[in-house]
Amino acid sequence: MNISEITERIDRNGIQAIPELAEKLHVYLSLLKEWNSRMDLTAVLNDEETVDRHFIDSLTVLKTGLIPEAGNLIDVGTGAGFPGMVIAMARPDLEVVLLDAQQKRLTFLQAVCEATATTNVKIIHARAEDGAREKGFREKFDIAVARAVAPVNVLSEYLLPYVRIGGYVLCWKGPALKDELEGGRKAAHLLGGSLEMPVFCPVEGREWEHLILPIRKIQPTPKQYPRKAGIPKQKPLGNT
């Protein structure tokens, strides 16, 4: 997929971004394919689907108006950099932290930063639960994001401790969201958050039911959260 085709996908989806974004994403796509041949970064191998599923889907959040100008954002469990790296490329005004527990993924992301001259990114090696207890990260961010395959109650415990009061957790979700709302609402309340209305974020030309669920931080997260690594997933909050 060439630069003009990526530009066309950005424009057709109504995404406002810097002029050089398509060129950066073209380099990103090339590196993703190269590195994916020797490590497991994505199961999506087709160029067109990669651009839509990983790049455009990450960028749809820019149309929600929830990400402030010149703010800071953390992508927890960033994997191959979706959505955090893509957002950082599109919005150089933001300070973006990419956090992941697997060093090999972070090595890939460092290579992407260097190849695309993306300088507004900081890369951190840590588990979600451990990073949230660090003084420099706890309740320091305007926005925390995740496209992780985990229910809302688990994502709330991973993400809300990073967000300052008045900030947002943004979770990329699909049709299963309706089954997660009750437990997610209870968990968010325990963690100082409040669920807001999901925002439908379609990708033009795709029949994907993609939503972004905003969780607003309304009070401090109690000190006992997040619990030790592994426990949020094993014993999710809000299930009782």
C-alpha positions in Angstrom: 0.0 0.0 0.0 1.6 3.3 -1.1 1.5 6.7 0.6 -1.3 8.1 -1.6 -3.5 5.2 -0.8 -2.9 5.7 2.9 -3.7 9.4 2.5 -6.9 8.5 0.8 -7.9 6.3 3.7 -7.2 9.0 6.2 -9.2 11.6 4.2 -12.2 9.3 3.6 -12.5 8.8 7.3 -12.5 12.5 8.0 -9.4 12.4 10.2 -7.6 15.7 10.7 -3.8 15.1 11.1 -0.4 16.5 10.1 0.4 16.4 6.4 3.3 14.0 6.8 1.2 11.4 8.7 0.7 9.1 5.7 4.4 9.0 5.0 5.1 8.1 8.6 2.4 5.4 8.5 3.9 4.0 5.3 7.2 3.5 7.1 5.5 2.0 10.1 3.7 -0.5 7.9 6.9 -1.6 6.2 8.6 -2.1 9.6 5.6 -3.9 11.0 5.8 -6.4 8.1 9.5 -6.8 8.4 9.6 -7.3 12.2 6.5 -9.5 12.1 8.3 -12.1 10.1 10.5 -12.8 13.2 8.2 -11.9 16.1 4.5 -12.0 16.8 3.3 -8.4 16.4 0.1 -8.8 14.5 -2.1 -11.6 13.1 -3.3 -9.2 10.3 -1.0 -9.6 7.3 -3.0 -7.9 4.5 -1.8 -4.3 3.9 -5.3 -2.8 3.5 -6.7 -4.5 6.6 -3.6 -3.5 8.6 -4.1 0.1 7.6 -7.8 0.1 8.5 -7.8 -2.2 11.5 -4.7 -0.8 13.2 -4.0 2.7 11.8 -7.4 4.1 10.9 -9.2 2.5 13.9 -6.6 4.0 16.2 -7.1 7.4 14.6 -10.9 7.5 14.9 -10.5 8.7 18.5 -9.3 12.0 17.2 -12.8 12.7 16.0 -14.3 12.4 19.5 -12.9 15.6 20.9 -11.8 13.8 24.0 -8.1 14.2 23.6 -7.0 17.7 24.7 -4.4 19.9 22.9 -0.9 19.7 24.2 -1.9 17.0 26.8 -0.4 13.8 27.7 -1.5 10.2 27.0 -0.4 6.7 28.1 -1.1 3.6 26.1 -1.1 0.7 28.5 -0.2 -2.7 27.0 0.6 -1.0 23.7 1.8 -4.1 21.9 2.9 -3.1 18.4 1.9 0.5 19.2 -1.9 0.6 18.6 -3.3 3.0 19.3 -0.6 5.0 21.1 2.1 5.2 18.5 -0.4 6.1 15.7 -1.9 8.8 17.9 1.6 10.2 18.6 2.4 10.4 14.9 -0.8 12.2 14.2 -0.7 14.6 17.2 2.9 15.8 17.8 1.5 18.3 20.4 0.9 15.4 22.7 3.3 13.7 25.1 2.8 10.0 24.7 4.0 7.1 26.9 3.9 3.6 25.4 4.0 1.0 28.2 4.3 -2.8 27.7 5.5 -5.8 29.6 7.4 -7.3 26.6 10.7 -5.8 25.8 10.9 -7.1 22.3 7.8 -5.1 21.4 9.3 -2.0 22.9 12.5 -2.6 20.8 10.3 -2.6 17.7 8.6 0.6 18.8 11.9 2.3 19.4 12.9 1.4 15.8 9.6 2.9 14.5 10.3 6.1 16.4 13.7 6.4 15.0 12.7 5.6 11.4 9.8 8.0 11.4 11.4 10.8 13.4 8.7 10.6 16.0 10.1 12.4 19.1 7.0 12.9 21.3 7.1 9.3 22.6 8.6 7.8 25.8 8.8 4.0 25.9 8.4 2.2 29.3 9.0 -1.5 30.1 6.6 -2.5 32.9 3.4 -4.4 33.7 0.3 -2.3 33.8 -0.2 -2.9 37.5 3.4 -2.1 38.4 3.6 1.1 36.4 0.5 2.5 38.0 2.1 2.4 41.4 5.1 4.5 40.2 5.0 8.1 41.6 5.8 9.5 38.2 2.9 7.8 36.5 0.1 7.6 39.1 -2.7 10.1 38.3 -0.4 12.0 36.0 -2.1 11.6 32.6 -4.9 13.4 30.8 -5.8 10.3 28.9 -5.1 6.5 29.3 -5.9 4.3 26.4 -6.1 0.5 25.6 -7.1 -1.7 22.7 -6.4 -4.7 24.8 -8.8 -7.7 24.6 -10.0 -7.5 28.2 -13.4 -6.6 29.7 -14.2 -3.1 31.0 -13.8 -4.0 34.7 -10.3 -5.3 34.1 -9.3 -2.4 31.9 -10.6 0.0 34.5 -8.2 -1.3 37.1 -5.3 -1.2 34.7 -6.0 2.3 33.5 -7.8 4.5 35.9 -4.9 4.7 38.4 -2.9 6.5 35.7 -5.4 9.3 35.0 -5.7 12.6 36.8 -9.1 13.8 38.1 -11.0 15.2 35.1 -9.1 13.0 32.7 -10.4 10.0 30.7 -9.8 6.4 30.2 -10.6 5.5 26.6 -11.3 1.8 25.8 -11.6 0.5 22.2 -14.5 -2.0 22.3 -16.8 -4.1 20.0 -20.3 -5.5 20.2 -19.5 -7.4 23.4 -19.5 -4.1 25.3 -23.1 -4.3 26.2 -22.4 -7.4 28.3 -19.5 -5.7 30.1 -21.2 -2.5 31.2 -22.7 -3.6 34.5 -19.4 -5.0 35.9 -17.5 -2.2 34.3 -19.7 0.4 35.9 -19.2 -1.1 39.4 -15.4 -1.5 38.9 -15.0 2.1 37.7 -17.0 3.4 40.7 -14.6 1.6 43.1 -11.6 3.1 41.2 -12.8 6.7 41.1 -14.3 6.7 37.6 -17.7 7.0 35.9 -18.7 5.4 32.6 -20.0 7.8 30.0 -21.9 7.0 26.8 -19.9 4.9 24.2 -19.0 6.8 21.0 -19.6 4.9 17.7 -16.3 5.1 15.7 -16.8 3.4 12.4 -14.1 2.8 9.8 -15.4 3.8 6.4 -16.0 0.9 4.2 -15.9 -1.7 7.0 -18.8 -3.3 8.8 -17.0 -3.3 12.1 -19.0 -2.3 15.1 -16.2 -0.3 16.8 -16.9 1.8 19.8 -14.8 3.9 22.2 -16.0 3.8 25.8 -15.0 6.9 27.8 -14.5 6.6 31.6 -14.2 9.9 33.3 -12.0 10.2 36.4 -14.0 11.9 39.1 -12.1 11.2 42.3 -8.7 9.7 43.3 -8.2 6.0 42.9 -7.9 4.3 46.4 -4.3 3.4 47.2 -4.9 -0.4 47.2 -5.5 -0.3 43.5 -4.3 -1.6 41.2 -3.8 -4.9 43.0 -0.7 -7.0 42.5 0.2 -8.1 39.0 -2.2 -10.8 37.6 -4.9 -10.3 40.2 -7.1 -7.8 38.2 -7.5 -10.4 35.5 -7.9 -13.4 37.8 -10.3 -11.7 40.2 -12.0 -8.9 38.3 -13.7 -6.1 40.3 -17.4 -5.6 39.8 -18.3 -9.3 39.2 -20.3 -9.7 42.4 
